[in-house]
Amino acid sequence: MVRHGRPTYLQVGAEYCRGPHAVNDEPFDVVCARSGVTLTVPPGRSILSVARERGIAVISWCAQGVCGTCETEVLAGVPEHRDALLTEEEREASKTMLICVSRCLRGPLVLAL
Ligand code: FES
């Protein structure tokens, strides 16, 4: 999912440099509803990298939570948003997440992958 009308990487760079909050570095499972695959994401790895390793095609550009190209629909569960792009309202709604940096706060996390 590509977002339009968002700030460029340079515009959000200063915000991103403050760094997202790392609350939960525990492993967690992600159910990929479209592909029928369940991923286990270990500490230090992203959903994006584990999904690609399992052959799920995901578009990404920055892999740092700032461009929005990896934005993925959340079907169930609560993400731990670590990106620098979503608004507070979007984080609260948690209808999407940026899978290059964000993790799982409360599962099961089911994504439209
Ligand atoms: S790849 Fe840029 S926000 Fe995820």
Backbone and ligand atoms as CSV (ligand in chain L), in Angstrom:
chain,resi,resn,atom,element,x,y,z
A,1,MET,N,N,0.860,-1.165,0.000
A,1,MET,CA,C,0.000,0.000,0.000
A,1,MET,C,C,0.910,1.233,0.000
A,2,VAL,N,N,0.709,2.094,-0.965
A,2,VAL,CA,C,1.521,3.293,-1.063
A,2,VAL,C,C,0.691,4.480,-0.623
A,3,ARG,N,N,1.275,5.295,0.233
A,3,ARG,CA,C,0.565,6.456,0.741
A,3,ARG,C,C,0.906,7.645,-0.127
A,4,HIS,N,N,-0.084,8.471,-0.376
A,4,HIS,CA,C,0.114,9.670,-1.172
A,4,HIS,C,C,-0.052,10.897,-0.282
A,5,GLY,N,N,0.628,11.962,-0.657
A,5,GLY,CA,C,0.487,13.210,0.077
A,5,GLY,C,C,1.184,13.201,1.414
A,6,ARG,N,N,2.113,12.298,1.621
A,6,ARG,CA,C,2.848,12.211,2.878
A,6,ARG,C,C,4.126,13.022,2.775
A,7,PRO,N,N,4.706,13.418,3.903
A,7,PRO,CA,C,5.985,14.123,3.875
A,7,PRO,C,C,7.058,13.249,3.245
A,8,THR,N,N,8.044,13.882,2.657
A,8,THR,CA,C,9.153,13.143,2.082
A,8,THR,C,C,10.061,12.652,3.191
A,9,TYR,N,N,10.992,11.794,2.820
A,9,TYR,CA,C,11.942,11.242,3.784
A,9,TYR,C,C,12.677,12.367,4.506
A,10,LEU,N,N,13.129,13.385,3.758
A,10,LEU,CA,C,13.890,14.465,4.385
A,10,LEU,C,C,13.026,15.273,5.340
A,11,GLN,N,N,11.745,15.452,5.006
A,11,GLN,CA,C,10.864,16.230,5.868
A,11,GLN,C,C,10.630,15.547,7.204
A,12,VAL,N,N,10.589,14.240,7.203
A,12,VAL,CA,C,10.327,13.536,8.450
A,12,VAL,C,C,11.607,13.078,9.122
A,13,GLY,N,N,12.754,13.343,8.526
A,13,GLY,CA,C,14.019,12.854,9.053
A,13,GLY,C,C,14.273,13.288,10.484
A,14,ALA,N,N,14.026,14.529,10.794
A,14,ALA,CA,C,14.286,15.017,12.143
A,14,ALA,C,C,13.411,14.305,13.154
A,15,GLU,N,N,12.164,14.079,12.786
A,15,GLU,CA,C,11.251,13.350,13.668
A,15,GLU,C,C,11.759,11.937,13.892
A,16,TYR,N,N,12.179,11.295,12.806
A,16,TYR,CA,C,12.608,9.908,12.903
A,16,TYR,C,C,13.858,9.775,13.766
A,17,CYS,N,N,14.725,10.775,13.742
A,17,CYS,CA,C,15.978,10.681,14.485
A,17,CYS,C,C,15.755,10.578,15.985
A,18,ARG,N,N,14.605,10.999,16.450
A,18,ARG,CA,C,14.309,10.829,17.867
A,18,ARG,C,C,14.117,9.356,18.199
A,19,GLY,N,N,13.771,8.592,17.187
A,19,GLY,CA,C,13.681,7.145,17.348
A,19,GLY,C,C,12.347,6.695,17.883
A,20,PRO,N,N,11.825,5.628,17.303
A,20,PRO,CA,C,10.582,5.071,17.806
A,20,PRO,C,C,10.816,4.380,19.139
A,21,HIS,N,N,9.777,4.251,19.925
A,21,HIS,CA,C,9.900,3.587,21.214
A,21,HIS,C,C,9.945,2.083,21.014
A,22,ALA,N,N,10.913,1.460,21.580
A,22,ALA,CA,C,11.029,0.011,21.519
A,22,ALA,C,C,10.473,-0.566,22.808
A,23,VAL,N,N,9.244,-1.051,22.758
A,23,VAL,CA,C,8.576,-1.538,23.950
A,23,VAL,C,C,8.698,-3.055,24.058
A,24,ASN,N,N,8.512,-3.723,22.945
A,24,ASN,CA,C,8.393,-5.173,22.974
A,24,ASN,C,C,9.333,-5.792,21.952
A,25,ASP,N,N,10.389,-6.429,22.413
A,25,ASP,CA,C,11.291,-7.109,21.499
A,25,ASP,C,C,11.161,-8.614,21.611
A,26,GLU,N,N,10.033,-9.073,22.112
A,26,GLU,CA,C,9.789,-10.514,22.199
A,26,GLU,C,C,9.428,-11.054,20.815
A,27,PRO,N,N,9.677,-12.331,20.577
A,27,PRO,CA,C,9.205,-12.933,19.325
A,27,PRO,C,C,7.677,-12.936,19.299
A,28,PHE,N,N,7.114,-12.905,18.124
A,28,PHE,CA,C,5.655,-12.949,17.998
A,28,PHE,C,C,5.292,-13.582,16.665
A,29,ASP,N,N,4.049,-14.071,16.601
A,29,ASP,CA,C,3.554,-14.694,15.375
A,29,ASP,C,C,2.696,-13.708,14.594
A,30,VAL,N,N,2.773,-13.827,13.287
A,30,VAL,CA,C,1.942,-13.045,12.375
A,30,VAL,C,C,1.228,-14.013,11.445
A,31,VAL,N,N,-0.084,-13.950,11.454
A,31,VAL,CA,C,-0.865,-14.753,10.515
A,31,VAL,C,C,-1.053,-13.926,9.249
A,32,CYS,N,N,-0.591,-14.468,8.137
A,32,CYS,CA,C,-0.705,-13.782,6.849
A,32,CYS,C,C,-1.957,-14.334,6.163
A,33,ALA,N,N,-3.033,-13.574,6.222
A,33,ALA,CA,C,-4.341,-14.075,5.824
A,33,ALA,C,C,-4.418,-14.416,4.339
A,34,ARG,N,N,-3.783,-13.633,3.504
A,34,ARG,CA,C,-3.902,-13.878,2.056
A,34,ARG,C,C,-3.063,-15.052,1.588
A,35,SER,N,N,-1.908,-15.206,2.162
A,35,SER,CA,C,-1.006,-16.271,1.709
A,35,SER,C,C,-1.166,-17.548,2.521
A,36,GLY,N,N,-1.889,-17.482,3.645
A,36,GLY,CA,C,-2.105,-18.672,4.448
A,36,GLY,C,C,-0.879,-19.133,5.211
A,37,VAL,N,N,0.039,-18.218,5.459
A,37,VAL,CA,C,1.294,-18.548,6.134
A,37,VAL,C,C,1.296,-17.885,7.505
A,38,THR,N,N,1.843,-18.571,8.507
A,38,THR,CA,C,2.066,-17.958,9.811
A,38,THR,C,C,3.568,-17.771,9.991
A,39,LEU,N,N,3.961,-16.554,10.305
A,39,LEU,CA,C,5.369,-16.213,10.483
A,39,LEU,C,C,5.676,-16.078,11.969
A,40,THR,N,N,6.853,-16.483,12.373
A,40,THR,CA,C,7.353,-16.161,13.708
A,40,THR,C,C,8.465,-15.134,13.522
A,41,VAL,N,N,8.249,-13.956,14.112
A,41,VAL,CA,C,9.206,-12.862,13.963
A,41,VAL,C,C,10.067,-12.794,15.221
A,42,PRO,N,N,11.347,-13.105,15.107
A,42,PRO,CA,C,12.214,-13.109,16.290
A,42,PRO,C,C,12.662,-11.685,16.656
A,43,PRO,N,N,13.224,-11.527,17.826
A,43,PRO,CA,C,13.786,-10.210,18.193
A,43,PRO,C,C,14.837,-9.793,17.171
A,44,GLY,N,N,14.876,-8.526,16.867
A,44,GLY,CA,C,15.889,-8.013,15.961
A,44,GLY,C,C,15.587,-8.177,14.493
A,45,ARG,N,N,14.455,-8.795,14.160
A,45,ARG,CA,C,14.055,-8.934,12.757
A,45,ARG,C,C,12.724,-8.249,12.559
A,46,SER,N,N,12.434,-7.897,11.308
A,46,SER,CA,C,11.165,-7.241,11.005
A,46,SER,C,C,10.190,-8.228,10.386
A,47,ILE,N,N,8.918,-7.888,10.467
A,47,ILE,CA,C,7.898,-8.680,9.760
A,47,ILE,C,C,8.244,-8.713,8.280
A,48,LEU,N,N,8.659,-7.570,7.749
A,48,LEU,CA,C,9.006,-7.461,6.329
A,48,LEU,C,C,10.075,-8.480,5.939
A,49,SER,N,N,11.148,-8.539,6.688
A,49,SER,CA,C,12.245,-9.431,6.306
A,49,SER,C,C,11.850,-10.899,6.448
A,50,VAL,N,N,11.086,-11.222,7.489
A,50,VAL,CA,C,10.666,-12.613,7.673
A,50,VAL,C,C,9.667,-13.004,6.581
A,51,ALA,N,N,8.769,-12.085,6.225
A,51,ALA,CA,C,7.799,-12.371,5.167
A,51,ALA,C,C,8.511,-12.621,3.840
A,52,ARG,N,N,9.467,-11.805,3.531
A,52,ARG,CA,C,10.207,-11.998,2.275
A,52,ARG,C,C,10.963,-13.320,2.270
A,53,GLU,N,N,11.514,-13.658,3.401
A,53,GLU,CA,C,12.245,-14.924,3.516
A,53,GLU,C,C,11.323,-16.104,3.234
A,54,ARG,N,N,10.043,-15.946,3.574
A,54,ARG,CA,C,9.062,-17.019,3.348
A,54,ARG,C,C,8.402,-16.907,1.976
A,55,GLY,N,N,8.894,-16.000,1.134
A,55,GLY,CA,C,8.415,-15.910,-0.237
A,55,GLY,C,C,7.216,-15.020,-0.444
A,56,ILE,N,N,6.873,-14.211,0.555
A,56,ILE,CA,C,5.757,-13.276,0.418
A,56,ILE,C,C,6.299,-11.975,-0.159
A,57,ALA,N,N,5.744,-11.561,-1.281
A,57,ALA,CA,C,6.211,-10.347,-1.947
A,57,ALA,C,C,5.645,-9.121,-1.246
A,58,VAL,N,N,6.521,-8.253,-0.783
A,58,VAL,CA,C,6.116,-7.011,-0.125
A,58,VAL,C,C,6.952,-5.884,-0.699
A,59,ILE,N,N,6.288,-4.805,-1.066
A,59,ILE,CA,C,7.005,-3.645,-1.590
A,59,ILE,C,C,7.541,-2.830,-0.416
A,60,SER,N,N,8.781,-2.391,-0.527
A,60,SER,CA,C,9.348,-1.504,0.494
A,60,SER,C,C,10.412,-0.634,-0.144
A,61,TRP,N,N,10.671,0.474,0.491
A,61,TRP,CA,C,11.694,1.364,-0.028
A,61,TRP,C,C,12.716,1.705,1.042
A,62,CYS,N,N,12.271,2.260,2.153
A,62,CYS,CA,C,13.230,2.771,3.143
A,62,CYS,C,C,13.623,1.735,4.190
A,63,ALA,N,N,12.710,0.833,4.532
A,63,ALA,CA,C,12.917,-0.144,5.609
A,63,ALA,C,C,13.234,0.525,6.941
A,64,GLN,N,N,12.767,1.781,7.105
A,64,GLN,CA,C,13.025,2.520,8.342
A,64,GLN,C,C,11.767,3.192,8.898
A,65,GLY,N,N,10.629,2.838,8.350
A,65,GLY,CA,C,9.386,3.373,8.895
A,65,GLY,C,C,9.091,4.810,8.544
A,66,VAL,N,N,9.608,5.263,7.405
A,66,VAL,CA,C,9.367,6.656,7.053
A,66,VAL,C,C,8.698,6.872,5.693
A,67,CYS,N,N,8.750,5.899,4.783
A,67,CYS,CA,C,8.224,6.156,3.433
A,67,CYS,C,C,6.787,5.679,3.244
A,68,GLY,N,N,6.376,4.643,3.944
A,68,GLY,CA,C,5.003,4.151,3.862
A,68,GLY,C,C,4.755,3.095,2.796
A,69,THR,N,N,5.751,2.707,2.027
A,69,THR,CA,C,5.487,1.739,0.958
A,69,THR,C,C,5.127,0.353,1.491
A,70,CYS,N,N,5.541,0.012,2.693
A,70,CYS,CA,C,5.244,-1.319,3.240
A,70,CYS,C,C,3.973,-1.318,4.078
A,71,GLU,N,N,3.226,-0.239,4.072
A,71,GLU,CA,C,2.024,-0.152,4.898
A,71,GLU,C,C,1.079,-1.312,4.579
A,72,THR,N,N,0.660,-1.993,5.618
A,72,THR,CA,C,-0.119,-3.229,5.457
A,72,THR,C,C,-1.357,-3.169,6.334
A,73,GLU,N,N,-2.446,-3.653,5.793
A,73,GLU,CA,C,-3.715,-3.656,6.531
A,73,GLU,C,C,-3.662,-4.651,7.693
A,74,VAL,N,N,-4.116,-4.203,8.856
A,74,VAL,CA,C,-4.199,-5.051,10.053
A,74,VAL,C,C,-5.628,-5.572,10.164
A,75,LEU,N,N,-5.781,-6.889,10.165
A,75,LEU,CA,C,-7.113,-7.508,10.231
A,75,LEU,C,C,-7.494,-7.872,11.659
A,76,ALA,N,N,-6.501,-8.134,12.506
A,76,ALA,CA,C,-6.746,-8.445,13.918
A,76,ALA,C,C,-5.455,-8.241,14.690
A,77,GLY,N,N,-5.587,-8.038,16.004
A,77,GLY,CA,C,-4.423,-7.806,16.848
A,77,GLY,C,C,-4.101,-6.324,16.962
A,78,VAL,N,N,-3.128,-6.038,17.820
A,78,VAL,CA,C,-2.735,-4.652,18.071
A,78,VAL,C,C,-1.252,-4.495,17.785
A,79,PRO,N,N,-0.891,-3.676,16.788
A,79,PRO,CA,C,0.526,-3.450,16.491
A,79,PRO,C,C,1.176,-2.538,17.522
A,80,GLU,N,N,2.475,-2.710,17.657
A,80,GLU,CA,C,3.284,-1.732,18.380
A,80,GLU,C,C,3.927,-0.873,17.299
A,81,HIS,N,N,3.403,0.310,17.103
A,81,HIS,CA,C,3.856,1.173,16.008
A,81,HIS,C,C,5.205,1.785,16.338
A,82,ARG,N,N,6.189,1.515,15.508
A,82,ARG,CA,C,7.528,2.073,15.702
A,82,ARG,C,C,7.938,2.988,14.566
A,83,ASP,N,N,7.009,3.279,13.691
A,83,ASP,CA,C,7.317,4.112,12.534
A,83,ASP,C,C,7.298,5.585,12.889
A,84,ALA,N,N,7.680,6.391,11.928
A,84,ALA,CA,C,7.664,7.846,12.093
A,84,ALA,C,C,6.695,8.484,11.116
A,85,LEU,N,N,5.727,7.713,10.620
A,85,LEU,CA,C,4.864,8.207,9.556
A,85,LEU,C,C,3.394,8.310,9.954
A,86,LEU,N,N,2.865,7.293,10.596
A,86,LEU,CA,C,1.438,7.297,10.915
A,86,LEU,C,C,1.113,8.418,11.903
A,87,THR,N,N,-0.087,8.955,11.760
A,87,THR,CA,C,-0.553,9.975,12.696
A,87,THR,C,C,-1.000,9.296,13.992
A,88,GLU,N,N,-1.199,10.089,15.018
A,88,GLU,CA,C,-1.688,9.534,16.281
A,88,GLU,C,C,-3.051,8.868,16.090
A,89,GLU,N,N,-3.894,9.471,15.257
A,89,GLU,CA,C,-5.209,8.893,14.991
A,89,GLU,C,C,-5.073,7.548,14.276
A,90,GLU,N,N,-4.154,7.470,13.333
A,90,GLU,CA,C,-3.937,6.218,12.606
A,90,GLU,C,C,-3.363,5.141,13.535
A,91,ARG,N,N,-2.484,5.560,14.436
A,91,ARG,CA,C,-1.924,4.593,15.398
A,91,ARG,C,C,-3.018,4.072,16.316
A,92,GLU,N,N,-3.869,4.975,16.756
A,92,GLU,CA,C,-4.953,4.586,17.645
A,92,GLU,C,C,-5.913,3.624,16.950
A,93,ALA,N,N,-6.220,3.907,15.692
A,93,ALA,CA,C,-7.140,3.049,14.936
A,93,ALA,C,C,-6.484,1.712,14.592
A,94,SER,N,N,-5.189,1.730,14.332
A,94,SER,CA,C,-4.416,0.513,14.004
A,94,SER,C,C,-5.057,-0.310,12.890
A,95,LYS,N,N,-5.569,0.366,11.885
A,95,LYS,CA,C,-6.101,-0.362,10.723
A,95,LYS,C,C,-4.975,-0.757,9.780
A,96,THR,N,N,-3.837,-0.092,9.891
A,96,THR,CA,C,-2.667,-0.445,9.102
A,96,THR,C,C,-1.435,-0.346,9.991
A,97,MET,N,N,-0.328,-0.923,9.489
A,97,MET,CA,C,0.948,-0.796,10.196
A,97,MET,C,C,2.064,-0.839,9.163
A,98,LEU,N,N,3.224,-0.326,9.542
A,98,LEU,CA,C,4.393,-0.345,8.665
A,98,LEU,C,C,5.259,-1.516,9.109
A,99,ILE,N,N,5.248,-2.554,8.311
A,99,ILE,CA,C,5.822,-3.833,8.740
A,99,ILE,C,C,7.342,-3.871,8.671
A,100,CYS,N,N,7.977,-2.814,8.200
A,100,CYS,CA,C,9.444,-2.803,8.178
A,100,CYS,C,C,10.017,-2.502,9.561
A,101,VAL,N,N,9.227,-1.891,10.446
A,101,VAL,CA,C,9.752,-1.537,11.774
A,101,VAL,C,C,8.819,-1.899,12.925
A,102,SER,N,N,7.523,-1.939,12.680
A,102,SER,CA,C,6.573,-2.117,13.781
A,102,SER,C,C,6.434,-3.583,14.159
A,103,ARG,N,N,6.037,-3.799,15.401
A,103,ARG,CA,C,5.949,-5.161,15.918
A,103,ARG,C,C,4.560,-5.410,16.479
A,104,CYS,N,N,4.431,-6.419,17.315
A,104,CYS,CA,C,3.128,-6.802,17.859
A,104,CYS,C,C,3.050,-6.431,19.332
A,105,LEU,N,N,2.026,-5.681,19.678
A,105,LEU,CA,C,1.789,-5.350,21.080
A,105,LEU,C,C,0.872,-6.396,21.712
A,106,ARG,N,N,-0.178,-6.779,20.978
A,106,ARG,CA,C,-1.126,-7.773,21.486
A,106,ARG,C,C,-1.644,-8.603,20.309
A,107,GLY,N,N,-1.417,-9.889,20.372
A,107,GLY,CA,C,-1.778,-10.767,19.284
A,107,GLY,C,C,-3.082,-11.499,19.536
A,108,PRO,N,N,-3.452,-12.360,18.631
A,108,PRO,CA,C,-2.711,-12.676,17.422
A,108,PRO,C,C,-2.795,-11.536,16.405
A,109,LEU,N,N,-1.676,-11.283,15.763
A,109,LEU,CA,C,-1.606,-10.241,14.743
A,109,LEU,C,C,-1.904,-10.884,13.395
A,110,VAL,N,N,-2.984,-10.445,12.784
A,110,VAL,CA,C,-3.385,-10.980,11.481
A,110,VAL,C,C,-3.296,-9.845,10.464
A,111,LEU,N,N,-2.509,-10.071,9.426
A,111,LEU,CA,C,-2.258,-9.034,8.428
A,111,LEU,C,C,-2.736,-9.473,7.049
A,112,ALA,N,N,-3.030,-8.498,6.210
A,112,ALA,CA,C,-3.456,-8.776,4.839
A,112,ALA,C,C,-2.227,-8.967,3.959
A,113,LEU,N,N,-1.507,-10.001,4.250
A,113,LEU,CA,C,-0.315,-10.356,3.457
A,113,LEU,C,C,-0.564,-11.684,2.767
L,1,FES,S1,S,9.579,0.434,3.769
L,1,FES,FE1,FE,9.397,2.556,4.179
L,1,FES,S2,S,8.005,2.631,5.831
L,1,FES,FE2,FE,8.367,0.528,5.548
